[in-house]
């Protein structure tokens, strides 16, 4: 991979992370979180992973209820 390709990939990754964080919070939240993370993409990826785990845990009950409604035996 050339330096130009590596830089392009880094910029693309940066934009994806920025859009993801701004989508979960609000527009402009990325800059504040990025600063708080010490401008570390590794830490930001960890933040996104934790956000995903949090959302998954909060929606687990809803998924289970929907699943149960489809498998409930009729009387």
Rosetta silent file (secondary structure, phi, psi, omega in degrees, C-alpha in Angstrom):
SEQUENCE: XXXXXXXXXXXXXXXXXXXXXXXXXXXXXXXXXXXXXXXXXXXXXXXXXXXXXXXXXXXXXXXXXXXXXXXXXXX
SCORE:     score description
SCORE:     0.000 S_00000001
   1 L     0.000  130.584  179.377    0.000    0.000    0.000 S_00000001
   2 L   -78.415  166.076  177.691    1.400    3.357   -0.972 S_00000001
   3 H   -60.738  -38.250  179.840    1.457    6.347    1.359 S_00000001
   4 H   -65.043  -41.903  178.512   -1.264    8.000   -0.705 S_00000001
   5 H   -65.693  -40.701  179.098   -3.508    4.927   -0.453 S_00000001
   6 H   -63.610  -44.385  179.099   -2.886    4.681    3.286 S_00000001
   7 H   -63.777  -39.991  178.750   -3.739    8.359    3.789 S_00000001
   8 H   -64.658  -41.090  178.178   -6.910    7.986    1.702 S_00000001
   9 H   -65.643  -40.356  177.416   -7.972    4.964    3.760 S_00000001
  10 H   -63.429  -42.447  179.570   -7.294    6.833    7.002 S_00000001
  11 H   -64.975  -40.892  178.025   -9.353    9.799    5.814 S_00000001
  12 H   -63.191  -44.131  177.966  -12.216    7.519    4.786 S_00000001
  13 H   -62.022  -42.576  179.093  -12.129    5.781    8.191 S_00000001
  14 H   -59.281  -45.191  179.958  -12.042    9.150    9.930 S_00000001
  15 H   -64.607  -39.903  178.934  -15.146   10.298    8.008 S_00000001
  16 H   -62.709  -45.577  179.014  -17.033    7.077    8.826 S_00000001
  17 H   -63.347  -43.599  179.630  -16.282    7.462   12.531 S_00000001
  18 H   -59.620  -48.930 -179.418  -17.251   11.143   12.428 S_00000001
  19 H   -63.506  -37.698 -179.955  -20.572   10.425   10.712 S_00000001
  20 H   -65.433  -48.522 -178.953  -21.334    7.556   13.108 S_00000001
  21 H   -65.423  -43.051  178.567  -20.702    9.596   16.253 S_00000001
  22 H   -63.762  -32.108  178.698  -22.611   12.599   14.895 S_00000001
  23 H   -69.707  -39.350 -178.291  -25.543   10.300   14.024 S_00000001
  24 H   -74.802  -35.636 -178.552  -25.746    8.831   17.530 S_00000001
  25 L  -104.022 -105.812  172.783  -25.401   12.116   19.337 S_00000001
  26 L  -148.812  165.514 -178.033  -25.877   15.274   17.307 S_00000001
  27 L   -53.862  129.345  179.319  -24.129   17.128   14.549 S_00000001
  28 L    94.574   -8.432 -178.832  -20.808   18.454   15.805 S_00000001
  29 H   -68.168  -26.520 -177.199  -20.479   16.018   18.724 S_00000001
  30 H   -57.029  -46.720 -175.635  -17.585   14.268   17.024 S_00000001
  31 H   -57.825  -44.082 -179.687  -15.132   17.119   17.539 S_00000001
  32 H   -65.973  -44.352 -179.892  -15.715   17.223   21.301 S_00000001
  33 H   -66.722  -40.068  178.543  -15.508   13.449   21.688 S_00000001
  34 H   -61.243  -42.979  176.670  -12.429   13.294   19.454 S_00000001
  35 H   -63.062  -46.183 -179.457  -10.696   15.901   21.617 S_00000001
  36 H   -63.702  -27.563  179.349  -11.689   14.056   24.817 S_00000001
  37 L   -84.668    8.011  179.150  -10.308   10.824   23.330 S_00000001
  38 L    71.222   26.341 -178.143   -6.937   12.467   22.915 S_00000001
  39 L    54.756   39.216 -179.771   -7.400   12.545   19.133 S_00000001
  40 L  -108.686  119.672  178.093   -6.947    8.774   19.098 S_00000001
  41 H   -67.275  -33.247  178.724   -8.827    6.777   16.471 S_00000001
  42 H   -60.565  -44.531  178.598   -8.243    3.602   18.496 S_00000001
  43 H   -66.733  -38.892  178.712  -10.104    5.093   21.442 S_00000001
  44 H   -63.609  -39.389  176.512  -12.864    6.337   19.125 S_00000001
  45 H   -62.727  -36.613  176.526  -13.347    2.853   17.694 S_00000001
  46 H   -64.971  -41.178  177.570  -13.704    1.604   21.274 S_00000001
  47 H   -60.075  -46.108  179.450  -16.316    4.300   21.939 S_00000001
  48 H   -62.910  -40.548  178.225  -18.305    3.213   18.869 S_00000001
  49 H   -61.364  -43.774  179.792  -18.072   -0.422   19.948 S_00000001
  50 H   -66.166  -37.047  176.602  -19.403    0.462   23.421 S_00000001
  51 H   -61.638  -44.916  178.105  -22.237    2.500   21.890 S_00000001
  52 H   -60.925  -43.349  178.218  -23.209   -0.523   19.799 S_00000001
  53 H   -62.958  -40.146  179.761  -23.128   -2.804   22.832 S_00000001
  54 H   -63.335  -47.864  179.898  -25.276   -0.329   24.789 S_00000001
  55 H   -62.745  -42.981  178.993  -27.889   -0.085   22.029 S_00000001
  56 H   -60.229  -43.227 -178.696  -27.929   -3.858   21.610 S_00000001
  57 H   -66.773  -34.640 -179.232  -28.457   -4.366   25.352 S_00000001
  58 H   -75.090  -25.451 -178.799  -31.299   -1.811   25.430 S_00000001
  59 H   -99.178   -0.931 -178.611  -33.106   -3.382   22.491 S_00000001
  60 H   -61.793  -42.813  179.705  -32.681   -7.022   23.581 S_00000001
  61 H   -61.595  -42.771  179.055  -35.944   -7.013   25.530 S_00000001
  62 H   -63.653  -42.595  178.407  -37.861   -5.641   22.574 S_00000001
  63 H   -62.797  -41.968 -179.685  -36.390   -8.252   20.243 S_00000001
  64 H   -65.455  -38.491  178.352  -37.280  -11.030   22.696 S_00000001
  65 H   -64.228  -43.451  179.111  -40.870   -9.772   23.020 S_00000001
  66 H   -64.096  -42.586  179.380  -41.305   -9.708   19.247 S_00000001
  67 H   -61.888  -42.743 -179.193  -39.805  -13.175   18.927 S_00000001
  68 H   -65.198  -35.155 -179.318  -42.113  -14.480   21.660 S_00000001
  69 H   -67.776  -26.188  177.643  -45.173  -13.035   19.964 S_00000001
  70 H   -82.252  -25.598 -176.188  -44.393  -15.051   16.845 S_00000001
  71 H  -104.915    2.369 -178.871  -43.760  -18.285   18.698 S_00000001
  72 L   -67.205  134.040  179.397  -46.584  -18.004   21.251 S_00000001
  73 L   -75.867  138.122  177.269  -48.934  -20.986   21.145 S_00000001
  74 L   -83.439  147.512  179.730  -52.533  -20.166   20.315 S_00000001
  75 L   -89.675    0.000    0.000  -55.268  -21.389   22.639 S_00000001
